[in-house]
């Protein structure tokens, strides 16, 4: 699920990862700006997440309480007050597609206004009233048939074309996130798609150029982002993640859910062949029953089929995108579930390509505490906020679908008359 970011006057930024299993706040100070900002981690706070399922909010009060606890802990450690935030979003409702816009250049030299016009033309597509556009990401520009241009401002030409990636989400899901942030005393500056924020801290530029698939396996969702020629070309979210593995362990070993989570983290392995035959673990019983000693290989045999299923579903999504033969840099896996021993090996067997775990880079301060894929979401949101903090100046307040309909009607009437 998503996360939240905030910035104070002292250039502190806070990433709040609102996940299915945990809500984690990470405070950072931007020590070096620019396109590749460097951040010092100065505060961390976390709380169990009790109000989400499969990346979607199912209980607002529980989610608000978890956000408050994580934020208060982070504020105490960092010594700052968090107020305005960026929020991240994920879930099965996310849909994305590519679009193209074309405009004539007025003064033979392309200006920033021309770029804005061509992006507006590219995003002028019909979407259902219950959905809203979350991101319009330029992939490349074409000037008079010259392709592959990243920044056309100042160049000469008479015809400007933009190829963009558009991400949409359910209005209700976005508004529930905003409502939870508002109730926790936070303003929202921008809603960010989780895999877009993910790429900020875990992918190198040469990986983006060659072609890479980023997979973030969280508690309730698996987020997918495909990059080629330096730009994002496909995004997707699957409603399956680490909590499904935990549930399999709870059922297979007949142990409570919270004990199954501990067993997964401490002893879990995604490939049974990597476990020694004589390794054993102690499994607590349900309802006060006695603990049992079982083979660790049995645990791996429960986990392996679910991990294979997750990557098979991801592979189907990649096949649907049409970019499966263009991923020369292979795959980067991140998120809490990626810490499972043997998980990259399972991914390599399914995809037949090189796979590595994604670790956040260009951070300092309490780096050792957050230098792990499970903390990567909060760190990525820090990176995204540091890079894009000048773009979002006005907070988004809670609104409903009728406001969107009313705005569309106003625009339609204006065009008509």
C-alpha positions, 0 to 999 in steps of 0.5 A: 500500500502507499505511504506519506511524505511531509516537508517542514521549513527546515527541509525535513521530509517524512515518509509514512508507508501505509502498508497492509501489515505495518505503518512506518514513518521515516524522517529525513533531512535533505542535505543535497538537492538536485535531481539525485538528492542525498538524505540523512535519516533522522527519525523512525516510527512504526505501528501495526497496521490494523485497518487495511486489507490487500492494500485497501482501507477497510477501517478508517478509525483503526488506520488513523490511530496507526498513522498517529502512533507512527507519526508521534514516534517519528516526531519524538525521535526527529524533534520536529512536527509533521503537518503537510504530507505526500501520500502513496497509493496501491491496490488492485484498482490501479490501472495505467495506459500509454497515450500520445498528444500532438500540437503545432508549435506557435513560434517555431521555438518550443516553450514550456507552454508548448510542452504543457499544451502537448501533455494536456493533449495527451491526457485528454482521454475519456476515463470513467467518473469513478476514476481519477488521473493520479500521474501523467508521466512524460516518456519522450517527445518527438519534434518533426519526426525526431524521436527520443527527445527528453527535454524539448524546451528551446529546440526548433520545430513546427510539430511537437508530439508527447508520449506519456504514461497515465496512471488512474485509480479509484476516486474512493480509494484515493479519498479514503487515504486523504480522509485518514491523513486529514483525521490524523492531523495531516494535509495531503500535497500529492498522491503518489503511485507506490511503484513510481515512488519505489523506483526513485531509490532502488533503480540505477539509471543504466537499469532504466535505460536497458530495460528493467522490471521493479517488483515491490512485494508488500503485505497485501499487494505486489506492485510492478513497474517496467522501465525502458529507455530511461522512462516508465512504460508500464505499471500494475498492482496485484492484490497478492503479497506476503500476508498470503504466505503468512496465512498459508503458514498459519493453516499449514502448521496450525499456528496463530497468525501472529506466530506464523508471521514471526516464523516466516520472518525468522525461519522462512525460505522460499526454496525447499532445496536450500534447507538442510534436511535435519533443520527443525523449528518449534511451532506454537499451538493454537488455543493454548495447545502444546508447541510442536517441533517440525522440520524447517523443510516442511515450512519451506514446502508450504512457502515455495508454491505461494512464492511461485504463484506470486511470480507466475502472476507477475509474469502474466502481467509482464506478458500482458505489457508486451515488454517481456523481451526488452528487459535486458537489466533483469528484475529488481525485487524489494519490499518486506517479503523480498527478504525471504531466503531463496526468493530471488532464486525462485524469481530467476527460475520463473523469469529466466533472467538475473534478479537482485534485491533492491536496497535504497541508495544515496541516504545517510544518517541512521542508514543502517536502521533503514538499509533493508527492502522492508524499509525501502518504501518509506525511504523511496517516498523521502527520495520522491518528495525531495526530488518533486517537493517544488511541484506540489504547493497546494494541499488536497483536502477530502472531497467526493465524487460529486465534486469531480462530476460538478467540475466536469459539468462546469468545464463542459458548459464553458466549452459549449457556450 
